[in-house]
């Protein structure tokens, strides 16, 4: 009979515990066959690989977000001066191009997932597909919002006198020349106008693409093999509608034009900033290459893991 330690009236006492009733001996699990042991080892190895790749994807995504956050903390608060000409505006253009490239990457992967719902080539669960699709949609929304916010810090058109007095000519009259303020505003507003037209065209194209995707999804839902799959297609349609609404708001913001000019910087400051921005933009390209390389590896690993789990569940 065992002794147990109890607490009573502030004193520690030893008391005899009542005898436990006899219990049947534990049943030993049957030994694994060689094939089962191999399958178990493969399952554990594949699960570890998928987990490690998932961690690498997560870390690459964090680095990309940090890069963009740095860029979009620095650039919106500065603008060009007569000394820097158009250097700051061109840095903003390059950053927007990088943001747009990111949107293209995510749109391509999201479209691929929709294709997987119809003609799967990877053994992914519907939950996995929807989870990845949600992640891509979130990133698309964020990137487009960052594009809009940065564009709103582009130079605005201002009215300047085109000519200024430059002295007395040989005939004794006043000679004139183009005002530097006028020329600078002309240079900057030209960049703004070009970027505005491009963004309007690109965002409208994305809105149209989402509309076409929803037509396809509606057709797929009507021909779905079971109600559960039809609901999946319906969820994707609703997400597309939400994204379209967001893009329409962004489109109106672009049409409204710049609203928040930054602090004019000197040519020297702009040159130093240019080196930092170029380094960040170049680094982003490498990070995206790594991200989608690991993503491709994870798809293969997750697909293989799901197949092994199904095999392990069969008698």
C-alpha positions in Angstrom: 0.0 0.0 0.0 1.5 3.3 -1.1 2.3 6.3 1.1 1.0 9.7 -0.1 1.9 13.2 1.0 -1.2 15.3 2.1 -1.7 18.8 3.6 -3.9 19.0 6.7 -4.2 21.9 9.2 -0.9 23.4 8.0 1.1 20.3 8.7 2.5 17.8 6.2 1.4 14.3 7.0 2.0 10.9 5.6 -1.0 8.7 5.0 -1.7 5.4 3.5 -3.4 5.6 0.1 -6.2 3.1 -0.6 -5.1 0.3 -2.8 -5.8 0.8 -6.5 -8.1 -1.8 -8.1 -6.4 -4.4 -10.2 -6.2 -3.1 -13.8 -5.6 -5.2 -16.9 -2.1 -5.1 -18.3 -1.7 -2.6 -21.2 -2.3 -4.0 -24.6 0.8 -3.8 -26.8 0.4 -2.4 -30.3 1.1 -4.9 -32.9 4.6 -4.7 -34.4 4.9 -2.7 -37.6 5.5 -4.7 -40.8 8.6 -3.6 -42.7 6.5 -1.8 -45.2 4.6 0.0 -42.5 7.9 1.0 -40.8 9.2 2.4 -44.1 6.0 4.3 -44.6 6.1 5.8 -41.1 9.7 6.9 -41.6 8.9 8.5 -45.0 5.9 10.2 -43.5 7.9 11.7 -40.7 10.7 12.8 -43.0 8.2 14.4 -45.5 6.4 16.2 -42.7 9.7 17.6 -41.4 10.6 18.8 -44.9 7.3 20.5 -45.5 7.6 22.2 -42.1 11.1 23.5 -42.8 10.1 24.8 -46.2 7.0 26.5 -44.6 9.4 28.2 -42.1 11.7 29.4 -45.0 8.7 30.8 -46.9 7.5 32.6 -43.8 10.9 34.1 -43.1 11.3 35.2 -46.8 7.9 36.8 -46.7 8.8 38.7 -43.5 12.0 40.0 -45.2 10.0 41.2 -48.2 7.5 43.0 -46.0 10.3 44.6 -44.1 12.0 45.8 -47.3 8.8 47.3 -48.6 8.1 48.9 -45.2 11.5 50.5 -45.2 11.0 51.9 -48.8 7.6 53.2 -48.0 8.7 54.8 -44.8 11.5 56.7 -46.5 10.2 57.7 -50.0 6.8 59.3 -49.2 8.3 62.0 -47.0 10.7 63.4 -49.7 10.2 65.1 -53.0 12.3 66.7 -55.7 13.8 70.2 -55.7 15.4 72.2 -58.6 18.7 70.8 -57.4 17.6 67.1 -57.5 15.7 67.5 -60.8 13.6 64.3 -61.1 15.8 61.9 -59.1 13.3 61.3 -56.2 10.4 60.9 -58.6 12.3 58.3 -60.6 13.1 56.4 -57.3 9.3 56.4 -56.6 8.7 55.1 -60.1 11.2 52.3 -59.6 9.6 51.4 -56.3 6.1 51.3 -57.8 7.4 49.1 -60.6 8.7 46.7 -57.9 5.4 46.8 -56.1 3.6 46.1 -59.4 5.9 43.1 -60.1 5.0 41.7 -56.7 1.3 42.1 -57.6 1.9 40.2 -60.8 3.7 37.4 -59.0 0.8 36.9 -56.6 -1.9 37.2 -59.3 -0.1 34.4 -61.3 0.1 32.1 -58.3 -3.5 32.8 -57.3 -4.7 32.0 -60.9 -2.7 28.8 -60.7 -4.6 27.8 -57.5 -7.9 28.3 -59.3 -6.7 26.1 -62.0 -5.8 23.5 -59.4 -9.4 23.4 -58.2 -10.5 22.3 -61.6 -7.6 20.2 -62.9 -5.4 19.4 -59.9 -1.8 18.3 -60.6 -0.8 18.5 -56.9 -2.5 16.6 -54.0 -3.5 19.6 -52.0 -6.5 19.8 -49.7 -9.2 22.4 -50.3 -8.2 24.0 -47.0 -4.6 24.3 -48.1 -5.7 25.9 -51.4 -8.0 28.4 -49.8 -5.4 29.3 -47.1 -2.8 30.0 -49.8 -5.3 31.9 -51.9 -6.2 34.1 -48.9 -2.5 34.9 -48.3 -2.0 35.9 -51.9 -5.2 38.1 -51.9 -4.0 39.8 -48.7 -0.6 40.6 -50.3 -2.2 41.9 -53.5 -4.5 44.3 -51.6 -1.5 45.5 -49.5 0.8 46.0 -52.5 -1.9 48.0 -54.4 -2.6 50.1 -51.4 1.1 50.9 -51.1 1.2 51.9 -54.8 -1.7 54.3 -54.3 -0.2 55.8 -51.1 3.2 56.3 -52.9 1.6 57.8 -56.0 -0.2 60.3 -53.8 3.2 61.8 -52.9 4.1 62.4 -56.5 4.6 66.0 -57.7 1.4 68.0 -58.3 1.0 70.3 -61.2 1.6 73.9 -60.2 1.1 77.2 -62.0 4.4 79.1 -62.7 5.1 82.0 -65.0 6.7 80.5 -68.0 9.2 83.3 -68.6 11.3 85.5 -66.4 13.3 88.6 -67.2 16.9 87.8 -68.0 18.4 91.2 -68.7 18.5 93.8 -71.5 18.8 92.7 -75.1 20.9 94.4 -77.8 18.0 96.6 -78.8 17.6 98.0 -75.3 14.5 95.9 -74.5 14.0 93.2 -71.9 15.0 89.7 -72.8 13.2 86.7 -71.3 14.0 83.1 -70.7 12.1 80.0 -69.5 11.6 80.1 -65.7 13.5 77.2 -63.9 10.5 76.7 -61.7 8.3 76.3 -64.8 10.8 73.8 -66.4 11.1 71.8 -63.2 7.3 71.6 -62.7 6.9 70.6 -66.4 9.5 67.8 -65.9 7.8 66.5 -62.7 4.2 66.8 -63.8 5.1 64.9 -66.9 6.3 62.0 -64.8 3.1 62.2 -62.6 0.8 62.2 -65.7 2.6 59.2 -67.2 2.4 57.2 -64.0 -1.2 58.1 -63.4 -2.2 56.9 -66.8 -0.3 53.6 -66.4 -1.7 52.9 -62.9 -5.3 53.6 -64.1 -4.8 51.2 -67.0 -3.2 48.5 -64.8 -5.8 48.6 -62.0 -8.7 48.6 -64.5 -7.1 45.6 -66.2 -7.0 43.8 -62.8 -10.6 44.7 -62.1 -11.6 43.3 -65.6 -9.6 40.1 -64.9 -11.3 39.5 -61.6 -14.7 39.9 -63.4 -13.7 37.2 -66.0 -12.4 34.9 -63.2 -15.8 35.2 -61.5 -17.6 34.2 -64.7 -15.4 31.1 -64.9 -15.9 30.3 -61.2 -19.7 30.7 -61.6 -19.7 28.2 -64.5 -17.5 25.8 -62.4 -19.9 26.1 -59.5 -22.8 25.2 -61.6 -21.0 22.0 -62.8 -19.4 21.1 -59.5 -19.3 17.4 -58.7 -20.7 17.9 -55.2 -22.1 20.8 -53.0 -18.9 21.2 -51.0 -16.9 21.9 -54.1 -19.6 24.3 -55.3 -19.3 26.2 -52.0 -15.5 26.4 -52.5 -16.0 28.1 -55.9 -18.6 30.4 -54.3 -16.1 31.4 -51.6 -13.6 32.3 -54.3 -16.2 34.4 -56.1 -16.9 36.3 -52.9 -13.3 37.0 -52.3 -12.9 38.2 -55.9 -15.8 40.6 -55.4 -14.2 41.9 -52.2 -10.9 42.5 -54.0 -12.7 44.2 -56.9 -14.3 46.6 -54.5 -11.0 47.4 -53.0 -9.4 48.0 -56.4 -12.2 50.2 -57.5 -11.6 52.4 -54.4 -7.9 52.5 -55.3 -8.7 53.4 -58.9 -10.7 56.5 -57.7 -7.8 57.5 -55.5 -5.4 57.4 -58.4 -7.8 59.4 -60.6 -7.9 62.0 -57.9 -4.2 62.6 -58.3 -1.4 63.3 -55.8 -2.3 64.9 -52.5 0.6 64.7 -50.1 3.9 66.2 -51.4 7.0 65.5 -49.4 10.0 67.6 -48.3 12.2 68.8 -51.2 15.7 67.4 -50.9 19.0 68.5 -52.3 20.8 66.9 -55.2 23.4 65.4 -52.8 20.7 64.0 -50.5 18.8 62.5 -53.4 22.0 60.9 -54.7 22.7 59.2 -51.4 19.1 58.1 -51.1 19.2 56.7 -54.6 21.9 54.2 -53.7 19.9 52.9 -50.7 16.7 52.6 -52.7 18.5 50.7 -55.6 20.0 48.3 -53.1 16.6 47.6 -51.6 14.8 47.2 -54.9 17.6 44.8 -56.2 17.4 42.8 -52.9 13.7 42.4 -53.3 14.1 40.7 -56.7 16.4 38.1 -55.0 13.9 37.6 -52.1 11.0 37.0 -54.5 13.1 34.5 -56.4 13.8 32.6 -53.2 10.3 32.9 -51.9 8.7 31.3 -55.0 11.4 28.7 -55.3 10.7 27.6 -51.8 7.0 27.8 -52.5 7.4 25.4 -55.4 9.3 23.0 -53.2 6.7 23.3 -50.5 3.9 22.4 -53.0 5.7 19.2 -53.9 6.5 18.4 -50.3 2.9 19.1 -49.1 1.4 17.1 -52.0 3.7 14.1 -51.2 2.9 14.4 -47.5 -0.9 14.3 -48.2 -0.4 11.2 -50.4 1.6 9.4 -47.7 -1.0 10.3 -45.1 -3.7 8.8 -47.3 -1.6 5.7 -47.7 -1.0 5.4 -44.0 -4.7 5.6 -43.3 -5.5 2.7 -45.6 -5.6 -0.8 -44.0 
